[in-house]
């Protein structure tokens, strides 16, 4: 199965995206999902989506994207984290089915 290309974004591409990168890495490892993760600023997402399969962001999404985009605030708050993980896994399985 091909690797999934994931954009992980926050406002500056430094702080909160670093926190969720680890959570996404752990989630993917637990579920045997091979992925390339790229940490970016949310302002870069539109220009980088051509080479990505999904966008996971800690900030509000300023536009719509051609790839699935998920807001991952529950990874920061802990509230609704299990539902978020399930949402990400469902999106990844749909992406893999279409690759």
C-alpha positions in Angstrom: 0.0 0.0 0.0 1.3 3.5 -0.9 2.3 5.9 1.8 -0.2 8.6 2.8 1.1 12.2 2.5 -0.1 14.2 5.4 0.1 18.0 5.9 0.1 18.9 9.6 -0.6 22.6 10.1 -0.9 25.3 12.7 -0.7 29.1 12.5 3.1 29.3 12.5 4.0 25.8 11.7 5.9 25.4 14.9 4.1 25.0 18.3 0.8 23.2 18.2 1.6 21.3 15.0 4.6 19.8 16.8 2.3 18.6 19.5 -0.2 16.9 17.1 2.6 15.5 14.9 3.5 13.1 17.8 -0.1 12.1 18.3 -0.6 11.5 14.6 2.6 9.5 14.4 1.5 7.3 17.4 -2.0 6.9 15.9 -0.5 5.8 12.5 2.0 3.5 14.2 -0.8 1.8 16.3 -2.8 1.2 13.1 0.1 0.3 10.8 -0.4 3.2 8.5 2.7 4.3 6.6 2.8 8.1 6.1 4.9 11.0 5.2 4.2 13.9 7.6 5.0 17.4 6.6 4.7 20.2 9.2 3.6 23.5 7.7 2.0 26.9 8.4 -1.8 26.9 7.6 -1.1 29.6 5.0 1.0 27.1 3.0 -1.7 24.4 2.9 -3.4 25.6 -0.4 -0.1 25.6 -2.3 1.1 22.2 -0.8 -2.1 20.3 -1.2 -1.2 19.0 -4.7 1.3 16.6 -3.2 -0.7 15.7 -0.2 -3.6 13.3 0.6 -5.0 14.9 3.7 -4.6 18.1 5.9 -4.7 17.9 9.7 -4.7 21.3 11.3 -4.9 22.9 14.8 -6.3 26.1 13.5 -9.4 27.2 11.7 -9.3 26.3 8.0 -9.2 29.6 6.1 -10.5 28.1 2.9 -11.7 24.8 1.4 -9.2 22.4 0.0 -9.2 19.7 -2.7 -8.0 17.2 -0.1 -9.8 16.1 3.1 -9.1 18.6 5.8 -9.6 17.9 9.5 -9.4 20.3 12.4 -7.5 18.5 15.2 -8.1 20.8 18.2 -9.2 17.7 20.3 -5.5 16.6 20.3 -4.7 19.8 22.2 -7.7 19.8 24.6 -8.1 16.1 25.1 -11.9 16.6 24.7 -13.2 14.4 21.9 -9.8 12.9 21.1 -11.2 9.4 20.5 -13.8 10.7 18.0 -11.0 12.7 16.2 -8.8 9.6 16.0 -11.7 7.6 14.5 -12.4 10.5 12.0 -8.8 10.5 10.9 -8.7 6.7 10.5 -11.9 6.7 8.4 -10.5 9.4 6.2 -7.2 7.5 5.8 -9.0 4.3 4.9 -11.1 6.1 2.2 -7.9 7.7 0.8 -6.2 4.3 0.7 -9.2 2.7 -1.0 -8.9 5.3 -3.7 -5.2 5.2 -4.3 
